[in-house]
């Protein structure tokens, strides 16, 4: 026989049987990114979630301008927003990997997969248009497209073992990340510039590592790296979601 306990405090429950954290009104939060449970002190009573858990998977030093409310009710519009952002970031990293693989192998599908990847910035533009208007949405699309094109140039240069070009392109790649962080922080005060930059830099580091592992035929590494890339992309999607909800609380 075994016994399991459900700690119930308001709407928060922690189920020791399946190690799953449940916010009934926040269905997209699951234990995928949860830290290991501290059995000696599993709860932080100041906030009714596990100590060390980062709401919406934000960077630890995120400067909240208002307390995060874990009891905020999530309606269909909020859930759709988060799902749409997660889908777009998932597609971004998925098609990026396929482009890298096509470049590395000289596959004849390179043009087709590249076109599909370049559709991603346009899809982001369509999603952001109702909130930020055509000018800001188009600007973000252009910056994200530049990010993609520079990544492709970097892989091509690395394949040719042209270290001079690699360093030059990588410098432009990071400058583009700075521009994205600066732009997002200006259109939404809840997207902190340093936090966005930190997440973009981590994204670049992971993509570069993925490209190196593909070019050097380290297949096992490409699998573990993509897991990290995927998780980090979902973190960015959740950060975007929280910033939008704080900036436009009456639209959702």
C-alpha positions as CSV (number, residue, x, y, z in Angstrom):
1,X,0.0,0.0,0.0
2,X,1.1,3.5,-0.5
3,X,-0.4,6.8,0.6
4,X,-0.4,10.1,-1.3
5,X,-1.3,13.5,0.0
6,X,-2.8,16.5,-1.8
7,X,-1.9,19.8,-0.2
8,X,-4.9,22.1,-0.7
9,X,-4.5,25.8,-0.2
10,X,-7.2,27.7,-2.0
11,X,-7.0,26.7,-5.7
12,X,-3.4,25.3,-5.4
13,X,-2.9,21.6,-5.2
14,X,0.3,19.5,-5.2
15,X,-0.1,15.8,-5.9
16,X,2.6,13.6,-4.4
17,X,1.4,10.6,-6.3
18,X,2.1,11.8,-9.8
19,X,4.5,14.6,-9.0
20,X,2.4,17.1,-10.9
21,X,1.6,20.6,-10.0
22,X,-1.9,21.7,-10.8
23,X,-3.3,25.2,-11.1
24,X,-6.9,24.5,-12.1
25,X,-7.3,27.9,-13.8
26,X,-3.9,27.8,-15.5
27,X,-4.1,24.7,-17.7
28,X,-0.9,25.3,-19.7
29,X,1.3,25.1,-16.6
30,X,2.6,21.6,-16.0
31,X,5.6,20.1,-14.4
32,X,7.7,20.0,-17.5
33,X,10.0,22.8,-16.3
34,X,9.5,22.2,-12.6
35,X,12.7,22.0,-10.4
36,X,13.3,18.9,-8.2
37,X,11.0,18.9,-5.2
38,X,12.6,19.6,-1.8
39,X,10.9,17.0,0.4
40,X,12.1,18.6,3.6
41,X,10.6,22.0,2.7
42,X,8.4,21.6,-0.4
43,X,6.4,24.8,-0.1
44,X,7.2,28.4,0.1
45,X,4.3,29.8,2.2
46,X,4.9,33.3,1.0
47,X,3.7,32.2,-2.4
48,X,1.7,29.0,-2.9
49,X,4.0,27.3,-5.3
50,X,7.1,25.3,-4.8
51,X,10.1,27.2,-3.6
52,X,12.4,27.9,-6.6
53,X,9.7,27.6,-9.2
54,X,9.8,30.5,-11.6
55,X,6.3,31.5,-12.8
56,X,6.0,31.5,-16.6
57,X,9.6,30.3,-16.6
58,X,11.1,33.8,-16.4
59,X,14.8,34.5,-15.7
60,X,15.5,34.4,-12.0
61,X,16.4,38.1,-11.9
62,X,13.3,39.2,-13.7
63,X,12.3,42.6,-12.3
64,X,8.5,42.3,-11.7
65,X,6.7,45.6,-11.7
66,X,3.8,43.9,-9.9
67,X,3.4,40.7,-8.0
68,X,2.7,37.7,-10.1
69,X,-0.8,36.3,-9.3
70,X,-0.8,32.5,-9.6
71,X,-4.6,32.5,-9.1
72,X,-5.3,34.7,-12.2
73,X,-8.1,33.0,-14.1
74,X,-7.1,31.9,-17.6
75,X,-9.8,32.2,-20.2
76,X,-9.8,30.8,-23.7
77,X,-8.2,33.9,-25.2
78,X,-5.3,33.8,-22.8
79,X,-4.8,30.1,-23.4
80,X,-4.9,30.7,-27.2
81,X,-2.4,33.5,-27.0
82,X,0.1,31.3,-25.1
83,X,-0.5,28.3,-27.4
84,X,0.0,30.4,-30.5
85,X,3.2,31.9,-29.2
86,X,4.5,28.5,-28.2
87,X,3.6,27.1,-31.5
88,X,5.5,29.8,-33.4
89,X,8.6,29.4,-31.3
90,X,8.4,25.7,-31.7
91,X,8.2,26.1,-35.4
92,X,11.1,28.5,-35.4
93,X,13.5,26.1,-33.8
94,X,12.2,23.1,-35.6
95,X,12.6,24.6,-39.1
96,X,15.9,26.2,-38.1
97,X,17.3,22.7,-37.4
98,X,16.0,21.4,-40.7
99,X,17.7,24.2,-42.6
100,X,21.0,23.6,-40.8
101,X,20.8,19.9,-41.6
102,X,20.0,20.7,-45.3
103,X,22.9,23.1,-45.5
104,X,25.3,20.6,-43.8
105,X,24.3,17.7,-46.1
106,X,23.8,19.8,-49.3
107,X,20.3,18.5,-49.5
108,X,18.2,19.5,-52.6
109,X,15.3,20.6,-50.3
110,X,17.3,23.5,-48.9
111,X,15.2,26.1,-50.8
112,X,11.9,24.6,-49.7
113,X,12.8,24.3,-46.0
114,X,14.3,27.8,-46.0
115,X,11.1,29.2,-47.4
116,X,9.1,27.5,-44.7
117,X,11.4,28.9,-42.0
118,X,11.1,32.4,-43.4
119,X,7.4,32.2,-43.1
120,X,7.8,32.2,-39.4
121,X,8.6,35.9,-39.0
122,X,5.5,36.7,-41.1
123,X,3.4,34.5,-38.8
124,X,4.7,36.4,-35.8
125,X,3.8,39.6,-37.5
126,X,0.2,38.4,-38.0
127,X,-0.1,37.4,-34.4
128,X,1.3,40.7,-33.0
129,X,-0.6,42.9,-35.5
130,X,-3.9,43.3,-33.5
131,X,-1.9,44.3,-30.4
132,X,0.9,46.5,-31.7
133,X,-0.2,47.6,-35.1
134,X,1.4,47.2,-38.6
135,X,4.6,49.3,-38.0
136,X,5.8,47.6,-34.9
137,X,4.7,44.1,-36.0
138,X,6.5,44.5,-39.3
139,X,9.6,45.8,-37.6
140,X,9.8,42.7,-35.4
141,X,9.2,40.5,-38.4
142,X,12.2,42.1,-40.2
143,X,14.4,41.7,-37.2
144,X,13.5,38.0,-36.8
145,X,14.0,37.4,-40.5
146,X,17.5,39.0,-40.2
147,X,18.2,36.7,-37.3
148,X,17.3,33.7,-39.5
149,X,19.3,34.8,-42.5
150,X,22.4,35.5,-40.4
151,X,22.1,32.0,-38.9
152,X,22.1,30.5,-42.3
153,X,25.1,32.6,-43.4
154,X,26.9,31.5,-40.2
155,X,26.3,27.8,-41.0
156,X,27.5,28.2,-44.6
157,X,30.6,30.0,-43.4
158,X,31.3,27.3,-40.8
159,X,30.8,24.5,-43.4
160,X,33.5,26.2,-45.5
161,X,35.7,26.6,-42.4
162,X,36.0,30.3,-43.1
163,X,36.7,31.5,-39.5
164,X,37.0,35.1,-40.5
165,X,33.5,35.1,-42.0
166,X,32.2,33.1,-39.0
167,X,33.4,35.7,-36.5
168,X,32.1,38.6,-38.7
169,X,28.7,37.0,-39.1
170,X,28.5,36.0,-35.4
171,X,29.1,39.6,-34.4
172,X,26.2,40.8,-36.6
173,X,24.1,38.0,-35.2
174,X,24.6,39.2,-31.6
175,X,24.0,42.8,-32.7
176,X,20.7,41.7,-34.2
177,X,19.8,40.1,-30.9
178,X,20.6,43.4,-29.1
179,X,18.3,45.2,-31.6
180,X,15.5,42.7,-30.9
181,X,15.8,43.2,-27.2
182,X,15.9,47.0,-27.5
183,X,12.9,47.0,-29.8
184,X,10.8,44.7,-27.7
185,X,11.5,46.6,-24.5
186,X,10.4,49.8,-26.2
187,X,7.1,48.5,-27.4
188,X,6.3,46.7,-24.1
189,X,7.6,47.9,-20.8
190,X,7.0,44.5,-19.3
191,X,9.6,42.9,-21.7
192,X,12.7,43.9,-19.8
193,X,15.6,44.7,-22.2
194,X,18.2,42.8,-20.2
195,X,16.0,39.8,-19.7
196,X,15.1,39.6,-23.4
197,X,18.7,40.0,-24.3
198,X,19.8,37.3,-22.0
199,X,17.2,34.9,-23.5
200,X,18.2,35.8,-27.0
201,X,21.9,35.2,-26.3
202,X,21.1,31.8,-24.8
203,X,19.1,31.1,-27.9
204,X,22.1,32.0,-30.1
205,X,24.5,29.9,-28.0
206,X,22.3,26.9,-28.3
207,X,21.7,27.3,-32.1
208,X,25.4,27.6,-32.7
209,X,26.1,24.5,-30.6
210,X,23.5,22.7,-32.6
211,X,25.0,23.8,-35.9
212,X,28.5,22.6,-34.8
213,X,27.2,19.2,-33.7
214,X,25.4,18.7,-37.0
215,X,28.4,19.8,-39.1
216,X,30.6,17.5,-37.1
217,X,28.2,14.5,-37.2
218,X,27.7,14.4,-33.5
219,X,24.2,13.0,-33.8
220,X,23.6,12.2,-30.1
221,X,24.6,15.8,-29.2
222,X,22.1,17.2,-31.7
223,X,19.3,15.3,-29.9
224,X,20.1,16.5,-26.4
225,X,20.8,20.0,-27.7
226,X,17.4,20.2,-29.5
227,X,15.7,19.3,-26.2
228,X,17.4,22.3,-24.6
229,X,16.6,24.5,-27.6
230,X,12.9,23.5,-27.5
231,X,12.6,24.1,-23.8
232,X,14.3,27.5,-24.0
233,X,12.1,28.5,-26.9
234,X,9.0,27.7,-24.8
235,X,10.4,29.9,-22.0
236,X,10.6,32.8,-24.5
237,X,7.1,32.2,-25.6
238,X,5.9,32.3,-22.0
239,X,7.8,35.5,-21.3
240,X,6.1,37.1,-24.3
241,X,2.8,35.9,-23.1
242,X,3.2,37.3,-19.6
243,X,4.4,40.7,-20.9
244,X,1.4,40.9,-23.3
245,X,-1.1,40.0,-20.5
246,X,0.4,42.7,-18.2
247,X,0.4,45.3,-20.9
248,X,-3.1,44.6,-22.2
249,X,-5.0,43.2,-19.1
250,X,-8.4,44.3,-20.5
251,X,-8.0,42.5,-23.9
252,X,-7.9,39.0,-22.5
